[in-house]
Amino acid sequence: MRRIRTLLLLGAALALTGRICWRLGCERDSTATERSYAQLRELSTALQTIREEERKHIARELHDDLGQLLATLRGDLALLQRHTSNNAATRKLQAGMDALLMTAITSLRRIAGNLRPRALDEGGLYFALQSLRHEFETRNGISCTLDANEEELVLDDAYSTAIFRIAQEALTNIARHAEAHKVGLSLYRQDGALHITIHDDGRGIAEKDMDKASSYGLIGMRERVWALQGEIAIASDGGTRIMIRLPLPPAPTTSTT
């Protein structure tokens, strides 16, 4: 958390410097302006990386420590139930305790999953996207399809996490605002890049809303894409279509010695 606060302070200082330079006439110096934007982009990327690492660390501690503790308590309660009297009041109390423990375990899993989906670590990006798609359908009653090849989604953690968060943010926006009935996610590789399309049949997005400062979901998606040197376009065409192109690092070559 200290690192995040430090970066936020640096970002505020950098933004303030930019405003001062603007008032002094530095807007004429395009090189300085481009350098400031580049520094802000690097700051945003570093902040995203630190935030994901913090999320991963907290989620792991919740699951490994608190999760194990709750599971142990539930096991002890089950043993206690076997060796106590059949008093109705006692059985009712124990049943209530068991229900509370199960609720706590379920809540813990949900919170840890929101911080860092275990599917990413256990099954990779394809499995995580399938889990996200299924959860989206179940929670919102909106049909959602995933068109992707599992082998093409074997990526490093930075790419996998960024792509998952982009899809997660897009689906959250659709559920909140789109009034859609169908959603499609498509991911495929072509010419050394990963192409991502997220399309819904909802009411679309007004052009004036695409660059609003309060559109945090769109801002977050753009920042994640730009952090990977990618490109993003958003269009309203009988719904909303998000088109993303992410350049992929070349596959490592194997030597034949």
C-alpha positions, 0 to 999 in steps of 0.5 A: 500500500505504501508503494501505491500511495507513493506512486499516486503522489508522484502522479499528482506531482507530475500532473501539477507540473504539467499544469504549471508548464501549460500556464508558462507556455510550455504547451508549445513544446510538443516534445515535453508534452509527449514526454509527460504523457509517456511518464504518466503512461508508465506510472499508470502501468506500474500502478496497475502491476503493483495493484494486481500483485497486491490483489494476488497476495491478499487473495492467497492469504485469504484462501490459504489462511482464513479459508483453511481456518474456517474449513477446520472449524467446520470440521471440528463442529461436525465432530462435535455434532457426533459426540453431543447429546440429542438435545433439540436446542443444542442441535439447532444451535449447532446447525445455525453455527454450521450455516454461518460457517458455510456462509462465511466460507462462500463469502470468503471465496467470492471476495478472494475470487474478485481480488484474484480469480483462482481460475487464472492460476489453476487453469490459465486464461481460457479456463478463467474466461470460461468461468467468467462467461458462465458466472456472467450468464448465471448472475445476469441471465444474458446469453454469452459466448466465447469464441477462442482457441485454448492453445492461442491463449497460453500467455504470460501472467501480465497478458493473461491478467490484463486480458481477463480484467478487460473482459471482466470490466466489459461484461460489468459495463454491459450488465449495468448499462447495455440492456443487452440480451446477447454478448459475444467474446472473440479472441484469436491470433493473427500477424503476431498480435492477439485480436479481441472483440467484445460485442453486445446487442444492447442500446449502444453507447453514445459517442459523447460518453466514450471519453467522459472522465466518469467512464471509469470502466472504459478508462481502465480498459484503455489503460490496460491496453495501452500498457501492453502497447496495444490499440483499442477502438469502441463503436456503436453498431446495433449495440457496442463493439470493443475491438482490441489489438495486442502485439504479442512477444515473439515465441522463444526460439529453441536451439538445436545443439 
